[in-house]
Amino acid sequence: MPMIIQKLTWDANISAFIMWVVVGFLITTVDLKIKPILKGILIAFLVLLPSAILIGWKEPVSLIPITIMTLILSSLLGFFINKYTEKQK
């Protein structure tokens, strides 16, 4: 949603959406013995890393909001995935 509000291109919006789908999939399938919030943060930043290098090379200031949003969204994703998949085990 923040990217749509900023009126970024559709390819950027689709890329971000797919990244978060992949992060959600990896959080549910990877079996790391760490707290769910940290697991979400770690996986999201590992997935983001190649794109962050490309973005930071041309626009380093752009990494600040990207980092903040990734930190918030990944911790929430890790928490909620753990909360709702814990009952199914």
PyMOL Python script that loads the backbone (N, CA, C, O; Angstrom):
from pymol import cmd

cmd.read_pdbstr("""\
ATOM      1  N   MET A   1       0.807  -1.211   0.000  1.00  0.00           N
ATOM      2  CA  MET A   1       0.000   0.000   0.000  1.00  0.00           C
ATOM      3  C   MET A   1       0.846   1.269   0.000  1.00  0.00           C
ATOM      4  O   MET A   1       0.537   2.199  -0.745  1.00  0.00           O
ATOM      5  N   PRO A   2       1.925   1.343   0.826  1.00  0.00           N
ATOM      6  CA  PRO A   2       2.710   2.587   0.786  1.00  0.00           C
ATOM      7  C   PRO A   2       3.297   2.867  -0.593  1.00  0.00           C
ATOM      8  O   PRO A   2       3.441   4.024  -0.988  1.00  0.00           O
ATOM      9  N   MET A   3       3.632   1.816  -1.318  1.00  0.00           N
ATOM     10  CA  MET A   3       4.215   2.026  -2.643  1.00  0.00           C
ATOM     11  C   MET A   3       3.172   2.545  -3.629  1.00  0.00           C
ATOM     12  O   MET A   3       3.491   3.355  -4.500  1.00  0.00           O
ATOM     13  N   ILE A   4       1.938   2.089  -3.499  1.00  0.00           N
ATOM     14  CA  ILE A   4       0.866   2.572  -4.373  1.00  0.00           C
ATOM     15  C   ILE A   4       0.571   4.038  -4.064  1.00  0.00           C
ATOM     16  O   ILE A   4       0.349   4.836  -4.974  1.00  0.00           O
ATOM     17  N   ILE A   5       0.568   4.385  -2.790  1.00  0.00           N
ATOM     18  CA  ILE A   5       0.334   5.772  -2.384  1.00  0.00           C
ATOM     19  C   ILE A   5       1.425   6.696  -2.937  1.00  0.00           C
ATOM     20  O   ILE A   5       1.156   7.833  -3.326  1.00  0.00           O
ATOM     21  N   GLN A   6       2.666   6.181  -2.963  1.00  0.00           N
ATOM     22  CA  GLN A   6       3.780   6.977  -3.491  1.00  0.00           C
ATOM     23  C   GLN A   6       3.760   7.059  -5.019  1.00  0.00           C
ATOM     24  O   GLN A   6       4.581   7.750  -5.622  1.00  0.00           O
ATOM     25  N   LYS A   7       2.813   6.347  -5.637  1.00  0.00           N
ATOM     26  CA  LYS A   7       2.661   6.341  -7.098  1.00  0.00           C
ATOM     27  C   LYS A   7       3.919   5.840  -7.810  1.00  0.00           C
ATOM     28  O   LYS A   7       4.370   6.418  -8.799  1.00  0.00           O
ATOM     29  N   LEU A   8       4.471   4.747  -7.275  1.00  0.00           N
ATOM     30  CA  LEU A   8       5.604   4.115  -7.937  1.00  0.00           C
ATOM     31  C   LEU A   8       5.099   3.289  -9.113  1.00  0.00           C
ATOM     32  O   LEU A   8       3.899   3.047  -9.241  1.00  0.00           O
ATOM     33  N   THR A   9       6.007   2.866  -9.958  1.00  0.00           N
ATOM     34  CA  THR A   9       5.623   2.109 -11.152  1.00  0.00           C
ATOM     35  C   THR A   9       5.047   0.754 -10.766  1.00  0.00           C
ATOM     36  O   THR A   9       5.305   0.241  -9.677  1.00  0.00           O
ATOM     37  N   TRP A  10       4.261   0.181 -11.677  1.00  0.00           N
ATOM     38  CA  TRP A  10       3.619  -1.105 -11.401  1.00  0.00           C
ATOM     39  C   TRP A  10       4.632  -2.214 -11.249  1.00  0.00           C
ATOM     40  O   TRP A  10       4.424  -3.136 -10.461  1.00  0.00           O
ATOM     41  N   ASP A  11       5.735  -2.145 -11.996  1.00  0.00           N
ATOM     42  CA  ASP A  11       6.742  -3.197 -11.857  1.00  0.00           C
ATOM     43  C   ASP A  11       7.370  -3.175 -10.462  1.00  0.00           C
ATOM     44  O   ASP A  11       7.697  -4.229  -9.916  1.00  0.00           O
ATOM     45  N   ALA A  12       7.540  -1.997  -9.888  1.00  0.00           N
ATOM     46  CA  ALA A  12       8.056  -1.901  -8.519  1.00  0.00           C
ATOM     47  C   ALA A  12       7.037  -2.450  -7.519  1.00  0.00           C
ATOM     48  O   ALA A  12       7.407  -3.141  -6.570  1.00  0.00           O
ATOM     49  N   ASN A  13       5.768  -2.147  -7.730  1.00  0.00           N
ATOM     50  CA  ASN A  13       4.715  -2.656  -6.840  1.00  0.00           C
ATOM     51  C   ASN A  13       4.601  -4.181  -6.916  1.00  0.00           C
ATOM     52  O   ASN A  13       4.485  -4.854  -5.892  1.00  0.00           O
ATOM     53  N   ILE A  14       4.633  -4.710  -8.124  1.00  0.00           N
ATOM     54  CA  ILE A  14       4.538  -6.160  -8.297  1.00  0.00           C
ATOM     55  C   ILE A  14       5.764  -6.842  -7.706  1.00  0.00           C
ATOM     56  O   ILE A  14       5.645  -7.894  -7.078  1.00  0.00           O
ATOM     57  N   SER A  15       6.930  -6.258  -7.898  1.00  0.00           N
ATOM     58  CA  SER A  15       8.161  -6.812  -7.342  1.00  0.00           C
ATOM     59  C   SER A  15       8.104  -6.869  -5.817  1.00  0.00           C
ATOM     60  O   SER A  15       8.477  -7.879  -5.221  1.00  0.00           O
ATOM     61  N   ALA A  16       7.646  -5.806  -5.192  1.00  0.00           N
ATOM     62  CA  ALA A  16       7.539  -5.778  -3.731  1.00  0.00           C
ATOM     63  C   ALA A  16       6.514  -6.793  -3.238  1.00  0.00           C
ATOM     64  O   ALA A  16       6.745  -7.472  -2.237  1.00  0.00           O
ATOM     65  N   PHE A  17       5.386  -6.900  -3.930  1.00  0.00           N
ATOM     66  CA  PHE A  17       4.356  -7.867  -3.539  1.00  0.00           C
ATOM     67  C   PHE A  17       4.904  -9.297  -3.613  1.00  0.00           C
ATOM     68  O   PHE A  17       4.710 -10.090  -2.692  1.00  0.00           O
ATOM     69  N   ILE A  18       5.580  -9.614  -4.702  1.00  0.00           N
ATOM     70  CA  ILE A  18       6.140 -10.955  -4.861  1.00  0.00           C
ATOM     71  C   ILE A  18       7.201 -11.218  -3.806  1.00  0.00           C
ATOM     72  O   ILE A  18       7.294 -12.328  -3.282  1.00  0.00           O
ATOM     73  N   MET A  19       8.001 -10.210  -3.489  1.00  0.00           N
ATOM     74  CA  MET A  19       9.004 -10.393  -2.440  1.00  0.00           C
ATOM     75  C   MET A  19       8.343 -10.792  -1.126  1.00  0.00           C
ATOM     76  O   MET A  19       8.830 -11.690  -0.440  1.00  0.00           O
ATOM     77  N   TRP A  20       7.237 -10.133  -0.765  1.00  0.00           N
ATOM     78  CA  TRP A  20       6.583 -10.435   0.505  1.00  0.00           C
ATOM     79  C   TRP A  20       5.879 -11.783   0.478  1.00  0.00           C
ATOM     80  O   TRP A  20       5.762 -12.435   1.516  1.00  0.00           O
ATOM     81  N   VAL A  21       5.408 -12.213  -0.683  1.00  0.00           N
ATOM     82  CA  VAL A  21       4.848 -13.562  -0.799  1.00  0.00           C
ATOM     83  C   VAL A  21       5.949 -14.598  -0.571  1.00  0.00           C
ATOM     84  O   VAL A  21       5.743 -15.580   0.141  1.00  0.00           O
ATOM     85  N   VAL A  22       7.112 -14.378  -1.174  1.00  0.00           N
ATOM     86  CA  VAL A  22       8.249 -15.282  -0.998  1.00  0.00           C
ATOM     87  C   VAL A  22       8.715 -15.285   0.461  1.00  0.00           C
ATOM     88  O   VAL A  22       8.999 -16.345   1.018  1.00  0.00           O
ATOM     89  N   VAL A  23       8.793 -14.120   1.070  1.00  0.00           N
ATOM     90  CA  VAL A  23       9.198 -14.039   2.480  1.00  0.00           C
ATOM     91  C   VAL A  23       8.212 -14.810   3.360  1.00  0.00           C
ATOM     92  O   VAL A  23       8.629 -15.555   4.247  1.00  0.00           O
ATOM     93  N   GLY A  24       6.930 -14.638   3.127  1.00  0.00           N
ATOM     94  CA  GLY A  24       5.925 -15.377   3.898  1.00  0.00           C
ATOM     95  C   GLY A  24       6.072 -16.876   3.728  1.00  0.00           C
ATOM     96  O   GLY A  24       5.969 -17.628   4.698  1.00  0.00           O
ATOM     97  N   PHE A  25       6.311 -17.316   2.502  1.00  0.00           N
ATOM     98  CA  PHE A  25       6.517 -18.742   2.236  1.00  0.00           C
ATOM     99  C   PHE A  25       7.751 -19.254   2.971  1.00  0.00           C
ATOM    100  O   PHE A  25       7.710 -20.313   3.598  1.00  0.00           O
ATOM    101  N   LEU A  26       8.844 -18.505   2.893  1.00  0.00           N
ATOM    102  CA  LEU A  26      10.078 -18.938   3.551  1.00  0.00           C
ATOM    103  C   LEU A  26       9.938 -18.967   5.071  1.00  0.00           C
ATOM    104  O   LEU A  26      10.472 -19.864   5.725  1.00  0.00           O
ATOM    105  N   ILE A  27       9.233 -18.006   5.630  1.00  0.00           N
ATOM    106  CA  ILE A  27       9.036 -17.987   7.086  1.00  0.00           C
ATOM    107  C   ILE A  27       8.286 -19.242   7.523  1.00  0.00           C
ATOM    108  O   ILE A  27       8.606 -19.827   8.558  1.00  0.00           O
ATOM    109  N   THR A  28       7.298 -19.654   6.748  1.00  0.00           N
ATOM    110  CA  THR A  28       6.515 -20.832   7.135  1.00  0.00           C
ATOM    111  C   THR A  28       7.276 -22.132   6.929  1.00  0.00           C
ATOM    112  O   THR A  28       7.013 -23.107   7.633  1.00  0.00           O
ATOM    113  N   THR A  29       8.202 -22.176   5.995  1.00  0.00           N
ATOM    114  CA  THR A  29       8.872 -23.437   5.688  1.00  0.00           C
ATOM    115  C   THR A  29      10.237 -23.606   6.330  1.00  0.00           C
ATOM    116  O   THR A  29      10.663 -24.737   6.566  1.00  0.00           O
ATOM    117  N   VAL A  30      10.932 -22.521   6.617  1.00  0.00           N
ATOM    118  CA  VAL A  30      12.267 -22.610   7.207  1.00  0.00           C
ATOM    119  C   VAL A  30      12.132 -22.919   8.696  1.00  0.00           C
ATOM    120  O   VAL A  30      11.314 -22.317   9.391  1.00  0.00           O
ATOM    121  N   ASP A  31      12.934 -23.853   9.175  1.00  0.00           N
ATOM    122  CA  ASP A  31      12.854 -24.284  10.571  1.00  0.00           C
ATOM    123  C   ASP A  31      14.060 -23.780  11.357  1.00  0.00           C
ATOM    124  O   ASP A  31      14.944 -24.558  11.716  1.00  0.00           O
ATOM    125  N   LEU A  32      14.090 -22.495  11.618  1.00  0.00           N
ATOM    126  CA  LEU A  32      15.142 -21.907  12.449  1.00  0.00           C
ATOM    127  C   LEU A  32      14.673 -21.910  13.901  1.00  0.00           C
ATOM    128  O   LEU A  32      13.513 -21.614  14.187  1.00  0.00           O
ATOM    129  N   LYS A  33      15.558 -22.237  14.789  1.00  0.00           N
ATOM    130  CA  LYS A  33      15.208 -22.296  16.214  1.00  0.00           C
ATOM    131  C   LYS A  33      15.451 -20.941  16.884  1.00  0.00           C
ATOM    132  O   LYS A  33      16.200 -20.840  17.855  1.00  0.00           O
ATOM    133  N   ILE A  34      14.805 -19.909  16.349  1.00  0.00           N
ATOM    134  CA  ILE A  34      14.888 -18.574  16.945  1.00  0.00           C
ATOM    135  C   ILE A  34      13.469 -18.047  17.089  1.00  0.00           C
ATOM    136  O   ILE A  34      12.523 -18.631  16.561  1.00  0.00           O
ATOM    137  N   LYS A  35      13.330 -16.955  17.799  1.00  0.00           N
ATOM    138  CA  LYS A  35      12.008 -16.371  18.005  1.00  0.00           C
ATOM    139  C   LYS A  35      11.390 -15.983  16.664  1.00  0.00           C
ATOM    140  O   LYS A  35      12.092 -15.542  15.754  1.00  0.00           O
ATOM    141  N   PRO A  36      10.069 -16.149  16.547  1.00  0.00           N
ATOM    142  CA  PRO A  36       9.398 -15.907  15.258  1.00  0.00           C
ATOM    143  C   PRO A  36       9.608 -14.502  14.691  1.00  0.00           C
ATOM    144  O   PRO A  36       9.741 -14.329  13.479  1.00  0.00           O
ATOM    145  N   ILE A  37       9.635 -13.517  15.563  1.00  0.00           N
ATOM    146  CA  ILE A  37       9.822 -12.139  15.078  1.00  0.00           C
ATOM    147  C   ILE A  37      11.221 -11.989  14.476  1.00  0.00           C
ATOM    148  O   ILE A  37      11.380 -11.388  13.413  1.00  0.00           O
ATOM    149  N   LEU A  38      12.228 -12.533  15.152  1.00  0.00           N
ATOM    150  CA  LEU A  38      13.593 -12.465  14.627  1.00  0.00           C
ATOM    151  C   LEU A  38      13.738 -13.281  13.344  1.00  0.00           C
ATOM    152  O   LEU A  38      14.474 -12.895  12.436  1.00  0.00           O
ATOM    153  N   LYS A  39      13.038 -14.399  13.273  1.00  0.00           N
ATOM    154  CA  LYS A  39      13.048 -15.236  12.075  1.00  0.00           C
ATOM    155  C   LYS A  39      12.490 -14.455  10.884  1.00  0.00           C
ATOM    156  O   LYS A  39      13.055 -14.494   9.791  1.00  0.00           O
ATOM    157  N   GLY A  40      11.389 -13.754  11.099  1.00  0.00           N
ATOM    158  CA  GLY A  40      10.808 -12.942  10.039  1.00  0.00           C
ATOM    159  C   GLY A  40      11.745 -11.844   9.577  1.00  0.00           C
ATOM    160  O   GLY A  40      11.895 -11.605   8.378  1.00  0.00           O
ATOM    161  N   ILE A  41      12.375 -11.179  10.534  1.00  0.00           N
ATOM    162  CA  ILE A  41      13.305 -10.092  10.192  1.00  0.00           C
ATOM    163  C   ILE A  41      14.500 -10.631   9.418  1.00  0.00           C
ATOM    164  O   ILE A  41      14.888 -10.064   8.396  1.00  0.00           O
ATOM    165  N   LEU A  42      15.081 -11.718   9.899  1.00  0.00           N
ATOM    166  CA  LEU A  42      16.252 -12.294   9.254  1.00  0.00           C
ATOM    167  C   LEU A  42      15.951 -12.721   7.818  1.00  0.00           C
ATOM    168  O   LEU A  42      16.698 -12.387   6.898  1.00  0.00           O
ATOM    169  N   ILE A  43      14.877 -13.446   7.635  1.00  0.00           N
ATOM    170  CA  ILE A  43      14.532 -13.937   6.297  1.00  0.00           C
ATOM    171  C   ILE A  43      14.209 -12.774   5.358  1.00  0.00           C
ATOM    172  O   ILE A  43      14.640 -12.774   4.205  1.00  0.00           O
ATOM    173  N   ALA A  44      13.465 -11.799   5.835  1.00  0.00           N
ATOM    174  CA  ALA A  44      13.102 -10.661   4.979  1.00  0.00           C
ATOM    175  C   ALA A  44      14.337  -9.883   4.535  1.00  0.00           C
ATOM    176  O   ALA A  44      14.445  -9.503   3.369  1.00  0.00           O
ATOM    177  N   PHE A  45      15.272  -9.644   5.462  1.00  0.00           N
ATOM    178  CA  PHE A  45      16.467  -8.898   5.075  1.00  0.00           C
ATOM    179  C   PHE A  45      17.379  -9.702   4.160  1.00  0.00           C
ATOM    180  O   PHE A  45      18.052  -9.129   3.303  1.00  0.00           O
ATOM    181  N   LEU A  46      17.412 -11.026   4.328  1.00  0.00           N
ATOM    182  CA  LEU A  46      18.194 -11.850   3.412  1.00  0.00           C
ATOM    183  C   LEU A  46      17.599 -11.832   2.005  1.00  0.00           C
ATOM    184  O   LEU A  46      18.333 -11.801   1.017  1.00  0.00           O
ATOM    185  N   VAL A  47      16.283 -11.852   1.916  1.00  0.00           N
ATOM    186  CA  VAL A  47      15.627 -11.785   0.606  1.00  0.00           C
ATOM    187  C   VAL A  47      15.795 -10.394  -0.005  1.00  0.00           C
ATOM    188  O   VAL A  47      15.962 -10.263  -1.218  1.00  0.00           O
ATOM    189  N   LEU A  48      15.752  -9.371   0.820  1.00  0.00           N
ATOM    190  CA  LEU A  48      15.871  -7.992   0.346  1.00  0.00           C
ATOM    191  C   LEU A  48      17.295  -7.614  -0.068  1.00  0.00           C
ATOM    192  O   LEU A  48      17.480  -6.709  -0.881  1.00  0.00           O
ATOM    193  N   LEU A  49      18.282  -8.286   0.473  1.00  0.00           N
ATOM    194  CA  LEU A  49      19.678  -7.886   0.300  1.00  0.00           C
ATOM    195  C   LEU A  49      20.110  -7.621  -1.145  1.00  0.00           C
ATOM    196  O   LEU A  49      20.698  -6.569  -1.396  1.00  0.00           O
ATOM    197  N   PRO A  50      19.853  -8.514  -2.113  1.00  0.00           N
ATOM    198  CA  PRO A  50      20.283  -8.196  -3.491  1.00  0.00           C
ATOM    199  C   PRO A  50      19.640  -6.920  -4.036  1.00  0.00           C
ATOM    200  O   PRO A  50      20.310  -6.114  -4.681  1.00  0.00           O
ATOM    201  N   SER A  51      18.362  -6.739  -3.783  1.00  0.00           N
ATOM    202  CA  SER A  51      17.682  -5.521  -4.254  1.00  0.00           C
ATOM    203  C   SER A  51      18.204  -4.290  -3.525  1.00  0.00           C
ATOM    204  O   SER A  51      18.356  -3.224  -4.122  1.00  0.00           O
ATOM    205  N   ALA A  52      18.478  -4.441  -2.229  1.00  0.00           N
ATOM    206  CA  ALA A  52      18.973  -3.307  -1.447  1.00  0.00           C
ATOM    207  C   ALA A  52      20.330  -2.833  -1.960  1.00  0.00           C
ATOM    208  O   ALA A  52      20.612  -1.635  -1.949  1.00  0.00           O
ATOM    209  N   ILE A  53      21.156  -3.748  -2.403  1.00  0.00           N
ATOM    210  CA  ILE A  53      22.451  -3.365  -2.962  1.00  0.00           C
ATOM    211  C   ILE A  53      22.245  -2.546  -4.232  1.00  0.00           C
ATOM    212  O   ILE A  53      22.896  -1.519  -4.427  1.00  0.00           O
ATOM    213  N   LEU A  54      21.345  -2.998  -5.089  1.00  0.00           N
ATOM    214  CA  LEU A  54      21.072  -2.253  -6.328  1.00  0.00           C
ATOM    215  C   LEU A  54      20.455  -0.886  -6.048  1.00  0.00           C
ATOM    216  O   LEU A  54      20.833   0.112  -6.661  1.00  0.00           O
ATOM    217  N   ILE A  55      19.517  -0.852  -5.130  1.00  0.00           N
ATOM    218  CA  ILE A  55      18.853   0.412  -4.789  1.00  0.00           C
ATOM    219  C   ILE A  55      19.843   1.363  -4.130  1.00  0.00           C
ATOM    220  O   ILE A  55      19.911   2.540  -4.484  1.00  0.00           O
ATOM    221  N   GLY A  56      20.604   0.854  -3.176  1.00  0.00           N
ATOM    222  CA  GLY A  56      21.551   1.687  -2.436  1.00  0.00           C
ATOM    223  C   GLY A  56      22.690   2.215  -3.277  1.00  0.00           C
ATOM    224  O   GLY A  56      23.278   3.246  -2.953  1.00  0.00           O
ATOM    225  N   TRP A  57      23.007   1.519  -4.353  1.00  0.00           N
ATOM    226  CA  TRP A  57      24.088   1.969  -5.229  1.00  0.00           C
ATOM    227  C   TRP A  57      23.742   3.290  -5.893  1.00  0.00           C
ATOM    228  O   TRP A  57      24.601   4.159  -6.042  1.00  0.00           O
ATOM    229  N   LYS A  58      22.474   3.444  -6.295  1.00  0.00           N
ATOM    230  CA  LYS A  58      22.057   4.662  -6.989  1.00  0.00           C
ATOM    231  C   LYS A  58      21.401   5.679  -6.055  1.00  0.00           C
ATOM    232  O   LYS A  58      21.595   6.885  -6.212  1.00  0.00           O
ATOM    233  N   GLU A  59      20.628   5.196  -5.089  1.00  0.00           N
ATOM    234  CA  GLU A  59      19.897   6.079  -4.189  1.00  0.00           C
ATOM    235  C   GLU A  59      20.017   5.594  -2.743  1.00  0.00           C
ATOM    236  O   GLU A  59      19.081   4.992  -2.216  1.00  0.00           O
ATOM    237  N   PRO A  60      21.156   5.848  -2.096  1.00  0.00           N
ATOM    238  CA  PRO A  60      21.352   5.330  -0.739  1.00  0.00           C
ATOM    239  C   PRO A  60      20.319   5.831   0.273  1.00  0.00           C
ATOM    240  O   PRO A  60      20.006   5.126   1.233  1.00  0.00           O
ATOM    241  N   VAL A  61      19.797   7.015   0.074  1.00  0.00           N
ATOM    242  CA  VAL A  61      18.810   7.575   1.007  1.00  0.00           C
ATOM    243  C   VAL A  61      17.499   6.772   0.957  1.00  0.00           C
ATOM    244  O   VAL A  61      16.763   6.722   1.942  1.00  0.00           O
ATOM    245  N   SER A  62      17.217   6.155  -0.175  1.00  0.00           N
ATOM    246  CA  SER A  62      16.000   5.355  -0.319  1.00  0.00           C
ATOM    247  C   SER A  62      15.997   4.130   0.594  1.00  0.00           C
ATOM    248  O   SER A  62      14.938   3.577   0.893  1.00  0.00           O
ATOM    249  N   LEU A  63      17.173   3.713   1.033  1.00  0.00           N
ATOM    250  CA  LEU A  63      17.250   2.530   1.883  1.00  0.00           C
ATOM    251  C   LEU A  63      16.689   2.771   3.281  1.00  0.00           C
ATOM    252  O   LEU A  63      16.316   1.815   3.963  1.00  0.00           O
ATOM    253  N   ILE A  64      16.622   4.005   3.715  1.00  0.00           N
ATOM    254  CA  ILE A  64      16.109   4.293   5.065  1.00  0.00           C
ATOM    255  C   ILE A  64      14.644   3.882   5.195  1.00  0.00           C
ATOM    256  O   ILE A  64      14.329   3.095   6.088  1.00  0.00           O
ATOM    257  N   PRO A  65      13.728   4.374   4.349  1.00  0.00           N
ATOM    258  CA  PRO A  65      12.337   3.929   4.492  1.00  0.00           C
ATOM    259  C   PRO A  65      12.148   2.449   4.162  1.00  0.00           C
ATOM    260  O   PRO A  65      11.293   1.783   4.746  1.00  0.00           O
ATOM    261  N   ILE A  66      12.945   1.942   3.229  1.00  0.00           N
ATOM    262  CA  ILE A  66      12.842   0.518   2.890  1.00  0.00           C
ATOM    263  C   ILE A  66      13.222  -0.333   4.094  1.00  0.00           C
ATOM    264  O   ILE A  66      12.550  -1.319   4.396  1.00  0.00           O
ATOM    265  N   THR A  67      14.284   0.040   4.774  1.00  0.00           N
ATOM    266  CA  THR A  67      14.732  -0.691   5.960  1.00  0.00           C
ATOM    267  C   THR A  67      13.698  -0.624   7.072  1.00  0.00           C
ATOM    268  O   THR A  67      13.414  -1.632   7.720  1.00  0.00           O
ATOM    269  N   ILE A  68      13.139   0.542   7.294  1.00  0.00           N
ATOM    270  CA  ILE A  68      12.134   0.710   8.357  1.00  0.00           C
ATOM    271  C   ILE A  68      10.893  -0.130   8.054  1.00  0.00           C
ATOM    272  O   ILE A  68      10.396  -0.840   8.927  1.00  0.00           O
ATOM    273  N   MET A  69      10.397  -0.051   6.829  1.00  0.00           N
ATOM    274  CA  MET A  69       9.204  -0.821   6.457  1.00  0.00           C
ATOM    275  C   MET A  69       9.475  -2.322   6.493  1.00  0.00           C
ATOM    276  O   MET A  69       8.611  -3.096   6.907  1.00  0.00           O
ATOM    277  N   THR A  70      10.655  -2.737   6.068  1.00  0.00           N
ATOM    278  CA  THR A  70      11.005  -4.154   6.105  1.00  0.00           C
ATOM    279  C   THR A  70      11.072  -4.654   7.538  1.00  0.00           C
ATOM    280  O   THR A  70      10.617  -5.757   7.839  1.00  0.00           O
ATOM    281  N   LEU A  71      11.633  -3.853   8.409  1.00  0.00           N
ATOM    282  CA  LEU A  71      11.717  -4.225   9.821  1.00  0.00           C
ATOM    283  C   LEU A  71      10.326  -4.390  10.433  1.00  0.00           C
ATOM    284  O   LEU A  71      10.066  -5.364  11.139  1.00  0.00           O
ATOM    285  N   ILE A  72       9.447  -3.449  10.165  1.00  0.00           N
ATOM    286  CA  ILE A  72       8.087  -3.495  10.722  1.00  0.00           C
ATOM    287  C   ILE A  72       7.290  -4.655  10.123  1.00  0.00           C
ATOM    288  O   ILE A  72       6.719  -5.461  10.857  1.00  0.00           O
ATOM    289  N   LEU A  73       7.252  -4.738   8.795  1.00  0.00           N
ATOM    290  CA  LEU A  73       6.445  -5.764   8.138  1.00  0.00           C
ATOM    291  C   LEU A  73       6.955  -7.177   8.416  1.00  0.00           C
ATOM    292  O   LEU A  73       6.164  -8.098   8.616  1.00  0.00           O
ATOM    293  N   SER A  74       8.275  -7.344   8.428  1.00  0.00           N
ATOM    294  CA  SER A  74       8.814  -8.688   8.648  1.00  0.00           C
ATOM    295  C   SER A  74       8.593  -9.172  10.072  1.00  0.00           C
ATOM    296  O   SER A  74       8.334 -10.355  10.293  1.00  0.00           O
ATOM    297  N   SER A  75       8.691  -8.277  11.030  1.00  0.00           N
ATOM    298  CA  SER A  75       8.432  -8.700  12.412  1.00  0.00           C
ATOM    299  C   SER A  75       6.955  -9.042  12.595  1.00  0.00           C
ATOM    300  O   SER A  75       6.626 -10.010  13.282  1.00  0.00           O
ATOM    301  N   LEU A  76       6.071  -8.263  11.993  1.00  0.00           N
ATOM    302  CA  LEU A  76       4.644  -8.585  12.059  1.00  0.00           C
ATOM    303  C   LEU A  76       4.334  -9.897  11.342  1.00  0.00           C
ATOM    304  O   LEU A  76       3.549 -10.707  11.836  1.00  0.00           O
ATOM    305  N   LEU A  77       4.939 -10.103  10.198  1.00  0.00           N
ATOM    306  CA  LEU A  77       4.716 -11.333   9.441  1.00  0.00           C
ATOM    307  C   LEU A  77       5.212 -12.546  10.231  1.00  0.00           C
ATOM    308  O   LEU A  77       4.524 -13.564  10.300  1.00  0.00           O
ATOM    309  N   GLY A  78       6.389 -12.441  10.819  1.00  0.00           N
ATOM    310  CA  GLY A  78       6.913 -13.532  11.637  1.00  0.00           C
ATOM    311  C   GLY A  78       6.015 -13.829  12.817  1.00  0.00           C
ATOM    312  O   GLY A  78       5.759 -14.993  13.126  1.00  0.00           O
ATOM    313  N   PHE A  79       5.534 -12.795  13.478  1.00  0.00           N
ATOM    314  CA  PHE A  79       4.658 -12.966  14.637  1.00  0.00           C
ATOM    315  C   PHE A  79       3.345 -13.635  14.250  1.00  0.00           C
ATOM    316  O   PHE A  79       2.946 -14.620  14.871  1.00  0.00           O
ATOM    317  N   PHE A  80       2.667 -13.106  13.227  1.00  0.00           N
ATOM    318  CA  PHE A  80       1.348 -13.628  12.857  1.00  0.00           C
ATOM    319  C   PHE A  80       1.416 -15.010  12.220  1.00  0.00           C
ATOM    320  O   PHE A  80       0.526 -15.832  12.437  1.00  0.00           O
ATOM    321  N   ILE A  81       2.456 -15.277  11.440  1.00  0.00           N
ATOM    322  CA  ILE A  81       2.597 -16.625  10.878  1.00  0.00           C
ATOM    323  C   ILE A  81       2.775 -17.629  12.007  1.00  0.00           C
ATOM    324  O   ILE A  81       2.178 -18.705  11.983  1.00  0.00           O
ATOM    325  N   ASN A  82       3.585 -17.286  12.985  1.00  0.00           N
ATOM    326  CA  ASN A  82       3.767 -18.187  14.127  1.00  0.00           C
ATOM    327  C   ASN A  82       2.468 -18.352  14.915  1.00  0.00           C
ATOM    328  O   ASN A  82       2.121 -19.458  15.329  1.00  0.00           O
ATOM    329  N   LYS A  83       1.767 -17.261  15.115  1.00  0.00           N
ATOM    330  CA  LYS A  83       0.538 -17.306  15.903  1.00  0.00           C
ATOM    331  C   LYS A  83      -0.520 -18.200  15.251  1.00  0.00           C
ATOM    332  O   LYS A  83      -1.184 -18.976  15.938  1.00  0.00           O
ATOM    333  N   TYR A  84      -0.678 -18.094  13.943  1.00  0.00           N
ATOM    334  CA  TYR A  84      -1.751 -18.821  13.271  1.00  0.00           C
ATOM    335  C   TYR A  84      -1.336 -20.206  12.800  1.00  0.00           C
ATOM    336  O   TYR A  84      -2.205 -21.038  12.536  1.00  0.00           O
ATOM    337  N   THR A  85      -0.058 -20.483  12.687  1.00  0.00           N
ATOM    338  CA  THR A  85       0.353 -21.841  12.313  1.00  0.00           C
ATOM    339  C   THR A  85       0.629 -22.702  13.531  1.00  0.00           C
ATOM    340  O   THR A  85       0.670 -23.927  13.418  1.00  0.00           O
ATOM    341  N   GLU A  86       0.819 -22.097  14.685  1.00  0.00           N
ATOM    342  CA  GLU A  86       1.069 -22.840  15.927  1.00  0.00           C
ATOM    343  C   GLU A  86      -0.116 -23.715  16.290  1.00  0.00           C
ATOM    344  O   GLU A  86       0.078 -24.822  16.792  1.00  0.00           O
ATOM    345  N   LYS A  87      -1.324 -23.260  16.055  1.00  0.00           N
ATOM    346  CA  LYS A  87      -2.538 -23.991  16.413  1.00  0.00           C
ATOM    347  C   LYS A  87      -2.735 -25.202  15.506  1.00  0.00           C
ATOM    348  O   LYS A  87      -3.386 -26.169  15.901  1.00  0.00           O
ATOM    349  N   GLN A  88      -2.178 -25.159  14.292  1.00  0.00           N
ATOM    350  CA  GLN A  88      -2.388 -26.231  13.332  1.00  0.00           C
ATOM    351  C   GLN A  88      -1.438 -27.405  13.543  1.00  0.00           C
ATOM    352  O   GLN A  88      -1.655 -28.477  12.977  1.00  0.00           O
ATOM    353  N   LYS A  89      -0.398 -27.226  14.340  1.00  0.00           N
ATOM    354  CA  LYS A  89       0.589 -28.286  14.548  1.00  0.00           C
ATOM    355  C   LYS A  89       0.114 -29.352  15.479  1.00  0.00           C
ATOM    356  O   LYS A  89       0.843 -30.307  15.746  1.00  0.00           O
TER     357      LYS A  89
END
""", "prot")
cmd.dss("prot")
cmd.show_as("cartoon", "prot")
cmd.util.cbc("prot")
cmd.orient("prot")
